[in-house]
């Protein structure tokens, strides 16, 4: 039933349009695009986007806790497991050379895939993700989100201040969840090439997270 529903929704979407230590290799002039991998990365990113649109459509129609949405989430989780295996195979075989070698979609696919992975996998590959982000081979804000989610789950404090909550009371506004050593926050952001935290807070909206996680 779910597969049939996904096929119908996918057809509509295409017709109507969308609303261990692991190697990190800097690209060199000798690098060339790995066309088969780049094509697969592009397809993975498109699948993530389509799944997110299907999820949003069903949530708006049936509710987030409905049986159909729950079943779809289970199917997506199974799909994510397959994608993770493919990504880890690439990382473990060739290292990570970023968009120069794997296509423009690749850094986004890597971040989203690890966003969807469980915390055990995130922690295992954390140092690899951090090096890649600092070398410009991954979206640094995406890495910061992963780091903050791990830290919050384990310590109750975040590292980079990406995670927000709505304040209580009549006037609703976003405020950061607790941040460890806030006096050093801007230095930590700077190591990733991110702007100051005051600038981040000034421009923050929940939609900023969408390109990085495509959560469902």
C-alpha positions in Angstrom: 0.0 0.0 0.0 2.7 2.4 1.0 4.8 1.7 -2.1 1.7 2.2 -4.3 0.9 5.5 -2.5 4.5 6.7 -2.9 4.4 5.9 -6.7 1.2 7.9 -7.1 2.6 10.8 -5.1 5.9 10.7 -6.9 4.1 10.8 -10.3 2.1 13.8 -9.1 5.2 15.5 -7.8 7.1 15.0 -11.1 4.2 16.3 -13.1 3.4 19.3 -10.9 6.9 20.1 -9.6 8.2 20.6 -6.1 7.2 23.3 -3.8 37.9 4.3 12.1 40.0 7.2 10.8 38.5 7.9 7.4 40.3 9.6 4.6 39.6 13.2 3.7 41.3 14.2 0.4 41.6 17.8 -0.8 40.8 18.0 -4.5 43.9 18.6 -6.7 44.3 19.6 -10.4 44.7 15.9 -11.2 41.3 15.0 -9.8 38.5 14.5 -12.3 34.8 14.0 -11.8 33.8 10.5 -11.0 30.8 10.5 -13.3 29.0 7.3 -12.1 29.3 8.3 -8.4 28.3 11.9 -9.2 25.2 10.7 -11.0 24.3 8.4 -8.1 24.8 11.3 -5.6 22.5 13.5 -7.7 19.8 10.8 -7.7 20.1 10.3 -3.9 19.6 14.0 -3.3 16.6 14.1 -5.6 15.2 11.1 -3.7 15.6 12.9 -0.4 13.8 16.0 -1.7 11.0 13.9 -3.2 10.6 11.9 0.0 10.4 15.2 2.0 7.7 16.5 -0.3 5.7 13.3 0.0 6.1 13.4 3.8 4.9 17.0 4.0 1.9 16.3 1.8 0.8 13.3 3.9 1.4 15.2 7.2 -0.8 18.1 6.0 -3.5 15.7 4.9 -3.5 13.0 7.6 -1.5 14.4 10.5 2.0 13.7 11.8 1.0 10.8 14.0 -1.3 9.1 11.5 -0.8 5.4 10.6 0.0 6.2 7.0 2.7 8.7 8.0 4.2 6.3 10.5 4.3 3.6 7.9 5.9 5.9 5.4 8.6 6.9 8.0 9.5 3.3 8.5 9.9 2.8 4.7 12.0 6.0 4.5 14.2 4.7 7.4 14.8 1.5 5.5 15.7 3.5 2.4 18.1 5.6 4.4 19.9 2.5 5.7 20.6 1.5 2.1 21.8 5.0 1.2 24.1 5.0 4.3 25.7 1.7 3.2 26.4 3.2 -0.2 27.9 6.4 1.2 30.1 4.5 3.7 31.3 2.3 0.9 32.4 5.4 -1.1 34.1 6.9 2.0 35.9 3.8 3.0 37.0 2.9 -0.5 38.1 6.3 -1.9 38.0 8.8 1.0 36.2 12.0 0.6 37.2 14.5 -2.1 34.0 16.6 -2.1 32.1 18.1 -5.0 35.2 18.3 -7.2 35.3 14.6 -7.5 31.8 13.4 -6.6 29.6 16.2 -8.0 27.8 19.2 -6.6 25.1 17.1 -4.9 27.6 15.0 -3.0 28.4 17.2 0.0 24.7 17.7 0.7 24.0 14.0 0.3 26.7 13.2 2.8 25.4 15.6 5.4 21.8 14.6 5.0 22.7 10.9 5.2 24.5 11.4 8.5 21.6 13.6 9.7 19.3 10.6 9.2 21.8 8.1 10.8 21.6 7.1 14.4 24.0 8.6 17.0 26.3 5.6 17.0 27.1 6.1 13.3 27.3 9.9 13.7 29.9 9.5 16.6 32.0 6.9 14.7 32.4 9.3 11.7 32.4 12.5 13.7 36.1 13.3 13.3 35.9 12.5 9.6 33.0 14.9 9.2 34.7 17.6 11.2 37.9 17.5 9.1 35.9 17.6 5.9 33.9 20.6 7.0 37.0 22.5 8.1 38.7 21.7 4.7 35.7 23.1 2.8 34.6 19.7 1.5 31.2 19.7 3.4 28.6 22.4 4.2 30.0 23.6 7.6 26.6 24.5 8.9 25.4 21.0 8.3 28.2 19.6 10.3 27.5 22.0 13.1 23.9 20.7 13.3 25.1 17.1 13.6 27.6 18.1 16.2 25.0 20.0 18.2 22.5 17.2 18.1 25.1 14.7 19.4 26.2 17.1 22.1 22.7 17.9 23.3 21.7 14.2 23.5 24.9 13.3 25.4 25.5 16.4 27.6 22.5 18.7 27.4 24.7 21.4 25.9 25.3 22.3 22.2 28.6 23.3 20.7 27.8 25.7 17.8 24.3 27.0 18.8 22.3 25.8 15.8 19.5 24.3 17.9 16.6 26.6 18.9 13.4 26.5 20.9 10.4 28.7 21.1 10.1 30.8 24.2 7.0 30.5 26.4 4.6 33.4 26.9 2.4 35.5 24.7 5.3 36.7 22.5 6.9 33.8 20.8 10.5 34.0 19.7 13.4 31.6 19.2 16.2 31.2 21.6 19.1 28.8 21.6 19.2 25.7 23.7 22.1 25.7 26.3 25.5 26.3 24.8 28.8 25.0 26.3 31.4 27.7 27.0 29.5 30.5 25.2 32.4 33.0 25.5 34.3 30.8 23.1 31.4 30.3 20.7 32.5 32.7 18.0 36.0 31.2 17.9 34.4 27.7 17.3 32.2 29.1 14.6 35.2 30.8 13.0 37.1 27.5 12.7 34.3 26.3 10.5 34.2 29.5 8.4 30.8 30.5 9.9 29.7 34.0 10.8 29.5 35.4 14.3 26.7 34.1 16.5 25.0 37.5 16.8 24.7 37.5 13.0 23.3 34.0 13.1 20.6 34.9 15.7 19.7 38.0 13.7 18.9 36.0 10.6 17.7 32.7 12.1 14.6 31.1 10.8 13.6 27.3 11.1 13.7 27.2 7.3 17.5 27.6 7.4 17.8 24.0 8.5 15.7 22.6 5.6 18.5 22.4 2.9 20.8 20.5 5.4 18.5 17.9 6.9 15.4 17.4 4.8 14.0 15.8 7.9 11.0 13.5 7.8 
